[in-house]
Amino acid sequence: MYNDNIHLVKRETITNGEKYDFFIYNMLSIEKKLSEGQFGKGDTVISQVKYYKVVDKITGEKLDVKLRCSKKIDDAMEGAESREAKKIFNKCLKQLEEEGLLCR
């Protein structure tokens, strides 16, 4: 599944002497589309939301997914007027779940 999606990249690393695999999903294009251009551009960061998984096509195991989002939406979700940013971010997550890319 993840090989077919250009926005999903598998990363392999060693943490505390043990192999650790995870994915990074670049959701800028979804942000931009759902926010009508308000978010989804500029600098990117790894989102603080880290409770999603993706199934590795090769091994069949569920691996962690780190979401790469725009710094603008990440900052806006922490700001005083975070309501709209959280709404857009949640729409992005919902769309990814519906497409079968993410699971809890």
C-alpha positions as CSV (number, residue, x, y, z in Angstrom):
1,M,0.0,0.0,0.0
2,Y,2.6,2.6,1.0
3,N,4.7,2.0,-2.1
4,D,1.9,3.3,-4.3
5,N,1.6,6.6,-2.4
6,I,4.3,9.2,-3.1
7,H,3.4,11.1,0.1
8,L,4.2,8.1,2.4
9,V,7.9,7.3,3.0
10,K,9.3,4.5,5.2
11,R,12.2,5.3,7.4
12,E,14.4,2.9,9.1
13,T,16.6,3.9,12.1
14,I,18.3,2.5,15.2
15,T,17.1,3.7,18.5
16,N,18.8,2.6,21.7
17,G,20.5,-0.1,19.8
18,E,17.3,-1.6,18.4
19,K,16.0,-1.3,14.9
20,Y,13.0,1.0,14.6
21,D,10.9,1.5,11.5
22,F,8.3,4.2,11.0
23,F,6.6,6.2,8.2
24,I,6.4,9.9,7.5
25,Y,3.3,11.1,5.6
26,N,3.5,14.4,3.9
27,M,0.0,15.8,4.1
28,L,0.6,19.3,2.7
29,S,-1.4,18.7,-0.4
30,I,-4.4,17.6,1.6
31,E,-4.1,20.6,4.0
32,K,-3.9,22.9,1.1
33,K,-7.0,21.4,-0.6
34,L,-9.2,21.2,2.5
35,S,-8.2,24.7,3.7
36,E,-8.6,26.3,0.3
37,G,-5.0,27.4,0.3
38,Q,-4.9,28.8,3.9
39,F,-2.6,26.1,5.1
40,G,-0.4,23.5,3.3
41,K,2.5,25.7,2.2
42,G,5.8,27.0,3.5
43,D,8.0,25.4,6.1
44,T,7.1,21.9,7.4
45,V,7.3,20.2,10.8
46,I,6.5,16.8,12.2
47,S,3.1,17.1,13.9
48,Q,2.7,16.5,17.6
49,V,-0.1,14.0,16.8
50,K,1.5,10.6,17.0
51,Y,-1.1,8.0,17.8
52,Y,-1.7,6.7,14.2
53,K,-0.3,3.6,12.6
54,V,0.1,2.2,9.0
55,V,0.3,-1.4,8.0
56,D,3.7,-2.3,6.4
57,K,3.0,-4.0,3.1
58,I,6.1,-6.2,3.4
59,T,6.0,-7.4,7.0
60,G,2.3,-6.9,7.8
61,E,3.0,-5.2,11.1
62,K,1.6,-1.9,12.2
63,L,4.2,0.9,12.2
64,D,4.2,4.4,13.7
65,V,3.3,7.2,11.3
66,K,4.7,10.7,11.8
67,L,2.7,13.3,10.0
68,R,4.6,16.1,8.2
69,C,2.4,19.2,8.1
70,S,2.9,22.9,7.5
71,K,4.4,24.8,10.3
72,K,1.6,27.3,9.9
73,I,-1.2,24.8,10.8
74,D,0.9,23.3,13.6
75,D,1.5,26.8,15.1
76,A,-2.2,27.7,14.6
77,M,-3.4,24.6,16.5
78,E,-1.4,25.8,19.5
79,G,-2.5,29.4,19.2
80,A,-5.3,31.3,20.7
81,E,-7.6,30.8,17.7
82,S,-6.9,27.2,17.1
83,R,-10.5,26.1,16.3
84,E,-10.3,26.4,12.5
85,A,-6.8,24.9,12.3
86,K,-7.8,21.9,14.4
87,K,-10.9,21.5,12.2
88,I,-8.8,21.4,9.1
89,F,-6.2,19.0,10.6
90,N,-9.0,16.6,11.8
91,K,-10.5,16.7,8.3
92,C,-7.1,15.7,6.9
93,L,-6.8,12.8,9.4
94,K,-10.3,11.6,8.6
95,Q,-9.6,11.6,4.9
96,L,-6.4,9.6,5.4
97,E,-8.4,7.1,7.5
98,E,-11.1,6.8,4.9
99,E,-8.4,6.1,2.2
100,G,-7.0,3.3,4.4
101,L,-3.7,5.0,4.9
102,L,-4.0,5.5,8.7
103,C,-5.4,3.4,11.5
104,R,-5.6,4.0,15.3
